[in-house]
Amino acid sequence: MPIYEYVCDDCQTHFEKIVFNKTQEIACPSCAGKKNSIQLSVFASTNASNGANAKSFTPSSGGGGCCGGGCGCN
């Protein structure tokens, strides 16, 4: 079950949603709008060949998840 990040096309709220199947209707938790865009997720990765030069991702304090301080959308 993948977790997708969305932004509401109506009110611009960022939110995450577990998607059980591709036909599942996704509604904004703030305005109940059904027009949403999937966002690219921010994640950390390192390249084994140049791991010494890779920058690590450290979320800011205050939580995680979209708009929780570590997603980079603000």
Backbone as CSV, one residue per row, in Angstrom:
resi,resn,N_x,N_y,N_z,CA_x,CA_y,CA_z,C_x,C_y,C_z
1,MET,0.834,-1.178,0.000,0.000,0.000,0.000,0.882,1.245,0.000
2,PRO,0.989,1.890,-1.124,1.828,3.090,-1.187,1.152,4.303,-0.557
3,ILE,1.985,5.183,-0.023,1.507,6.463,0.501,1.886,7.517,-0.526
4,TYR,0.906,8.264,-0.997,1.140,9.314,-1.980,0.966,10.674,-1.328
5,GLU,1.690,11.656,-1.841,1.545,13.032,-1.397,0.744,13.780,-2.458
6,TYR,-0.209,14.580,-2.020,-1.092,15.314,-2.915,-1.112,16.782,-2.542
7,VAL,-1.533,17.616,-3.490,-1.878,19.007,-3.212,-3.253,19.219,-3.832
8,CYS,-4.139,19.833,-3.060,-5.501,20.091,-3.526,-5.468,21.221,-4.555
9,ASP,-6.092,21.012,-5.699,-6.122,22.032,-6.742,-7.027,23.206,-6.367
10,ASP,-7.947,22.993,-5.414,-8.873,24.051,-5.029,-8.320,24.946,-3.921
11,CYS,-7.806,24.335,-2.821,-7.377,25.149,-1.669,-5.876,25.091,-1.413
12,GLN,-5.117,24.364,-2.242,-3.657,24.261,-2.151,-3.157,23.578,-0.876
13,THR,-4.010,22.804,-0.193,-3.601,22.049,0.987,-2.750,20.858,0.561
14,HIS,-1.632,20.625,1.254,-0.777,19.472,1.016,-1.173,18.381,2.000
15,PHE,-1.312,17.137,1.516,-1.670,16.032,2.398,-1.162,14.722,1.825
16,GLU,-1.122,13.699,2.699,-0.696,12.363,2.317,-1.880,11.422,2.412
17,LYS,-1.874,10.375,1.594,-2.973,9.425,1.597,-2.456,8.039,1.248
18,ILE,-2.879,7.035,2.008,-2.586,5.645,1.655,-3.572,5.252,0.571
19,VAL,-3.063,4.703,-0.526,-3.909,4.346,-1.662,-4.003,2.825,-1.734
20,PHE,-5.215,2.318,-1.583,-5.433,0.876,-1.598,-5.581,0.344,-3.018
21,ASN,-6.159,1.140,-3.918,-6.238,0.768,-5.333,-6.321,2.038,-6.174
22,LYS,-6.003,1.920,-7.443,-5.906,3.099,-8.309,-7.249,3.750,-8.609
23,THR,-8.340,3.062,-8.359,-9.660,3.642,-8.624,-10.232,4.357,-7.403
24,GLN,-9.492,4.342,-6.284,-9.930,4.997,-5.060,-10.041,6.498,-5.284
25,GLU,-11.165,7.076,-4.858,-11.354,8.517,-4.980,-10.655,9.217,-3.820
26,ILE,-9.852,10.226,-4.121,-9.082,10.958,-3.116,-9.736,12.313,-2.899
27,ALA,-10.065,12.614,-1.633,-10.682,13.897,-1.298,-9.766,14.675,-0.362
28,CYS,-9.714,15.970,-0.538,-8.912,16.847,0.315,-9.478,16.842,1.737
29,PRO,-8.623,16.680,2.749,-9.113,16.682,4.129,-9.587,18.058,4.611
30,SER,-9.185,19.138,3.927,-9.584,20.483,4.349,-10.894,20.940,3.726
31,CYS,-11.004,20.765,2.396,-12.187,21.303,1.709,-13.037,20.231,1.039
32,ALA,-12.615,18.966,1.120,-13.305,17.829,0.504,-13.283,17.890,-1.023
33,GLY,-12.408,18.747,-1.579,-12.270,18.819,-3.027,-11.714,17.521,-3.589
34,LYS,-12.142,17.185,-4.781,-11.726,15.927,-5.397,-10.755,16.132,-6.551
35,LYS,-10.323,17.386,-6.766,-9.330,17.680,-7.801,-7.987,17.859,-7.108
36,ASN,-7.144,16.816,-7.188,-5.863,16.806,-6.504,-4.761,16.441,-7.476
37,SER,-3.564,16.924,-7.203,-2.393,16.591,-8.012,-1.404,15.810,-7.159
38,ILE,-0.859,14.731,-7.702,0.153,13.948,-7.001,1.461,14.723,-7.052
39,GLN,2.151,14.790,-5.910,3.416,15.491,-5.795,4.566,14.503,-5.785
40,LEU,5.732,14.965,-6.186,6.930,14.151,-6.072,7.346,14.112,-4.613
41,SER,7.657,12.939,-4.118,8.064,12.789,-2.731,9.522,13.187,-2.566
42,VAL,9.843,13.769,-1.422,11.208,14.097,-1.070,11.725,12.942,-0.224
43,PHE,12.829,12.361,-0.641,13.388,11.250,0.117,14.900,11.336,0.081
44,ALA,15.520,10.643,0.985,16.975,10.650,1.074,17.536,9.421,0.389
45,SER,18.632,9.610,-0.304,19.311,8.473,-0.910,20.799,8.776,-0.963
46,THR,21.577,7.722,-0.994,23.010,7.894,-1.150,23.467,7.025,-2.292
47,ASN,24.504,7.464,-2.939,25.084,6.717,-4.043,26.292,5.982,-3.486
48,ALA,26.296,4.670,-3.600,27.368,3.866,-3.019,28.731,4.228,-3.606
49,SER,28.773,4.662,-4.868,30.054,4.961,-5.491,30.676,6.254,-4.983
50,ASN,29.845,7.203,-4.551,30.400,8.448,-4.015,29.674,8.848,-2.740
51,GLY,29.488,7.897,-1.854,28.775,8.143,-0.604,29.402,9.226,0.240
52,ALA,30.703,9.433,0.117,31.366,10.465,0.912,30.928,11.860,0.489
53,ASN,30.505,12.009,-0.774,30.091,13.313,-1.264,28.582,13.518,-1.191
54,ALA,27.839,12.469,-0.842,26.383,12.573,-0.801,25.964,13.393,0.407
55,LYS,24.973,14.259,0.224,24.441,15.049,1.324,23.290,14.273,1.938
56,SER,23.225,14.254,3.243,22.142,13.537,3.905,20.994,14.496,4.160
57,PHE,19.801,13.936,4.198,18.589,14.697,4.446,18.278,14.633,5.929
58,THR,18.174,15.765,6.570,17.842,15.817,7.981,16.622,16.695,8.139
59,PRO,15.452,16.092,8.447,14.257,16.911,8.598,14.393,17.876,9.773
60,SER,13.766,19.034,9.636,13.806,20.004,10.714,12.949,19.499,11.871
61,SER,13.181,20.051,13.036,12.408,19.613,14.196,10.959,19.992,14.025
62,GLY,10.092,19.250,14.657,8.678,19.572,14.604,7.872,18.534,13.876
63,GLY,8.437,17.407,13.527,7.631,16.358,12.928,8.055,16.045,11.521
64,GLY,7.346,15.177,10.899,7.649,14.769,9.535,6.394,14.794,8.698
65,GLY,6.481,14.217,7.547,5.341,14.216,6.644,5.220,15.525,5.919
66,CYS,4.336,15.590,5.009,4.161,16.786,4.201,3.737,17.966,5.062
67,CYS,4.419,19.051,4.939,4.197,20.298,5.672,4.385,20.122,7.169
68,GLY,5.008,19.007,7.592,5.287,18.805,8.999,6.701,19.221,9.346
69,GLY,7.395,19.836,8.423,8.710,20.339,8.721,9.804,19.714,7.903
70,GLY,9.605,18.513,7.361,10.686,17.858,6.686,10.472,17.574,5.210
71,CYS,9.345,17.951,4.669,9.080,17.555,3.294,9.663,18.519,2.268
72,GLY,10.010,19.724,2.648,10.612,20.667,1.726,9.623,21.424,0.862
73,CYS,8.336,21.306,1.121,7.359,21.987,0.264,7.179,23.453,0.645
74,ASN,7.689,23.873,1.758,7.570,25.283,2.142,8.872,25.987,1.982
